[in-house]
Amino acid sequence: MSTEQPILVTGAAGSVGAVGRTVVENLRRRNLPVRALVHREDDRAEALRATGAEVVVGDLTLAADVARAMAGCDRMYFGMSVSSQYLEATVTAAAVARDYGRLDAFVNMSQMTVAQMDLTSTSESIQQREHWLAEQALNWSGLPVTHVRPTVFMENPLFQKFAFASIVKDGTIRLPFGSGRTSPIAARDVAEVVTEILANPSPHLGHTYHLTGPASRDLYAMAAELSAALGRPVTYVDVPYEQWVDRDLAALGLPDHLFDHLATMARLHAQNRYDRVTHDVETITGRPASSLEEYVKDNPRLFGK
């Protein structure tokens, strides 16, 4: 496959985890041509240009914008933040890519809960249901698709806005996960997987990868890991779910769609839906997924260090 045509990276200025931005940076370090699609002109767009990437501004729900961004590209990464327009954007991108007919690879950022869903399941968030539907549409499209399904990110608000922030405040993790086990993953690991697939897509076409951290454990065990990594006591406080939703989550003033998604993720954690470990990160990148200790070392400010 050619490496002379640009690789289109959507969601390149995203916030949570910034996977798209990191993918752009990784590809540019390999001297691969990149076209980064962003929603608006701002400092993040300028930072992408500083890597040598071409930056275009557009809306993923507008076919004309997507077609303009895709023109001349032979590979594409599709990623989008949690949004009530997610399904519309995915189907629009798939329709444009199918009409374009020149993509060698369409790498789709999905999420792990899709693996536990079916046509009639109803316990998931609207966003998770849209991820499931988006995968159906992409599979029907006939495009050369690879699905990447990460578990919860370390950078997710559940951890950064709640767990890590309360560790700094009073040495506690306050979440309603009960004894549910989880295996959060660092966004940089997800970005490295996406980078490897885009750089050499042939072996990955038609595959679905499930990305997790290196271990699954409950938050009592995670608190002990963090205590050892930080050198100070950290304890887990199992907050009642309704209290957490009505008081703690509501205090963030989030849009309804995102509020529903985070509330559902917390509920599914308590139901042990995130208790899963795979080795797909190591299989694709050649190194294990980052440990919690490594994450603390790499992000000291998040933990008040």
N, C-alpha and C positions, 0 to 999 in steps of 0.2 A: 504494500500500500504506500502511496506517495506521502512524503512529509513536507512537500513544497507548498501545499495549499494550507490556508489557515485553519486552525481548530477553533470552532465556535464554543465559547464558554458562557452560558447564561448565569444569571444570579451572581455575577462577578463582584458585585458590591454589597452582597448580603451581609447581615449582621451576625446572627447566632452561629458561631463556629467559623464563619467566613470560609466555607469550603471552596466556593467558586473562586474567590480571590486567591486562596492558597494554590489551587489548581493552576491558575494563570501564572503565578510566580514559579511554581515547579516546572511547568512546561517551558517557560522562558529561560530558566536556568539550563535547560537542555537544548536551548537555541531552536526550539520549535516555534513556528509562527502561530500567533494566537489573536483571535478577534474576541474581545470581551463585550458582552451585551449588558448594559446597566440601565436602570430605570430613569436616572437623572444625572445631570452634570453636578458634581460636587468634588470635594477633596479626595474621595475614594476613587473617582474616575481618573483624576490626575495622577494618583499613586499607581494606578494600573498602567497608565501611559508611560510612567517612569520605568517600568519593567521592559518597555519595548513593545508592549501589546498595542494593537489597534483597538480603540474603544468606540463603540457605537451606542447611541441612546435609543431606547425603544421600549415598547410595551408588549409583553409576551402574550397578551390576549388579542393583539391586533395582527392579523395575518400579514399585512403589508410590512409592518415593522420586522416581523420574524423573517420574512422572505428577504428583505434588504440585508439583515444581519447574516443570513445563511448563504447568500450568494457567493460562490467561489470557494466555499468551505467543503472539506471532505469528511470531517468528523465533527461530532457535536456532543457536548455535555449539557444535559438539561437538569437544572436544579432551581428550586424556587422556595422562598421562605413560606412558612405557614400563612395561608391566605384563603379567603373565601372564593377567590378566583383561580385557585390552583388547578382544578379539573379543566376549566375552560382554557387556561394557558397550555396545559399539557396536550389537549386534543388539538388546539390550534397549531402547536409546534409539530405534532405528528402529521397533521394534514399538509402543512407547508413542506415538511421533509419528504413526504410521499410524493407530492407534486413535483418537488425539486428533483428527486430521483438520482442524486449523485452522492449520497452519504455512504461512506464505508462503515460507519459506526455511529450509533445513537446511544450514549451512555445515560441512563435514567436514574436519578436519585430518588429512591423510594424509601421505605422504612420497614423494620423487621416485623411489625405486627401484621403486615399483609400475609405473612406465612401462616398465620393462625386464623385467617379469615376465609369465609366462603360467601356464596351468593346471598345467603339469608342471615348472616350474623348481624347482630344489632348492638352489641355491647361496646363498640368502638366509637371514637369521636367522628365528627363529620369529616375532619381532615384525613383521618385514617381510612374512612370509607372512600374518600376521593382518591387516595393513593391506590387502593385496590382497583377501583374503576379505571384509573389512569393506566395501570399495568395491563388491564384487559384491552383497552383501546390500542395501546402500543403493540401488544402481541397480535392483535387483529390487523394492524397496519401493514404487516409484511416488511417493516424496516429492520435493519441489522441491529437489534436492540440487545443491550446488556443491562440488567437491573442490578442496582446496588442497594441493599437493604440494611442500613445500620440500625443498631439499637439506639437507646437514648444517648445523646451526646453529653460529655462532661460539661459542655458549654450551655446546655439547656438551662432555662430559668429555674427548673426544679433543683438544679445543683448550684448554679452561680447566684441566683437571686435568693435562694432559701438556704440550702445546706452550707455552702461556703461562706455566705454572709453571716449566718448565725454562728458559725465556728469563730469567725473574727470577733463577733459581738460578745459571746459568752461561752464559747467552747462546746456548743451543742449543735446537733443536726436535728432540726424540727420538721419532720415530714410525716404524712399519714400512710407510710408504706407497711406498717405492721411488721410481720416476719417475712414479707416478700423479698425475694432475692433479685439482684440486678447485676448487670455487667456493662456499665457505661463505657463509651469509647471516646477517645480524644478525636476532635475534628480533624486534626492534622493527619491522623492515621487514615481516616476516610478519604481525605484529599490525596494522600499518597497512593491509595488503591485506585482512585479515579485517574490519577496521572499515569500510572502504569498501564491501565487499560487503554487510555487514549493514545499513548505512545506506541503501543503494539496491540491493536484491538483484535487481530485475527483469532488468537486462541480463546478469546472470551466471548465472542459473538454467540448469542442464544443462551448464555449462562446467567444465572442469578446468584449473587453472592450475599451472604449474611455476615455482617461485620459486628463483632463484639469486642469488649475488653478481654483481658487474659483470664479473668476469674469472675464467677458469679457468687455473690454472698449477700446476706441481709445487711441492713444498715447498722446493726450492732457490730458486726465484723468489720464493716467499712469504717466505722468510727474508730475501732481499734487500730486499723491500718493507718488512718490519718493521724491518730495520736502518736504512733511510732514515727511517722514521717515528719511531723511537726515538732516533736519533742515536747509536747504539752498535752494535757488531758482533753479528749474529745469524747462526748457521750451522745448517744442517740435517744431522742425523746419522741416517742410515737404519739403524734398529735391526732386527736379524733378527726376523722375525715371531714365531716360537715363543718366542724369548727374551723378547720384549715381552709376549706373552700370559701366559707362565708366571711372570714376575717382576714386571713393572711393572703390568699390568692386575690380576693376582691380588692384588697388595698392597692394592688398594682394598677388598677384602672385599665385593664386590657380590653381590646376589642372582643366582642362576643365569641367570634370564631376561635380566636387564640385562647380565650378563657376556657371554652368548652374542651379544647384539645388538651390543655395542661391539666385540667380537672380530671379528664378521662385517663390521662397517662398515670396520674397519681393513683386513681382507683384500680387500674389494671396492674400497677406495681403491687398493690396490696393483695391482688388475686394471683400473684406469682406469674404473670404473663411475660415478664422480662427475665425469667430465670433460664438463660441460655448462653452457651459458650461455643464458639467456632474458632477455627484456625485459618479462616479465609484471608485475614490480613497478612499473616506470615506466608501463606501460600503464594499470594500475589506480589508482595513487596520484598519477601526474603527476610523479614525481621518480625518478631512478635509484636502484638499490639502493646501500646504503652501501658505500663502499670500505673496504679494510683500514686505510688511513690515518685515515679518519674514525672507524673503530671504536676505534683506539688513542687518538685524541683524546678520544673520549667515555667511555672506560673506562681512565683512566690507572692506577688502582690495580692492575688486572689485570697490568700490565706493570712494576710497581715504580716508577712515576713519582710 
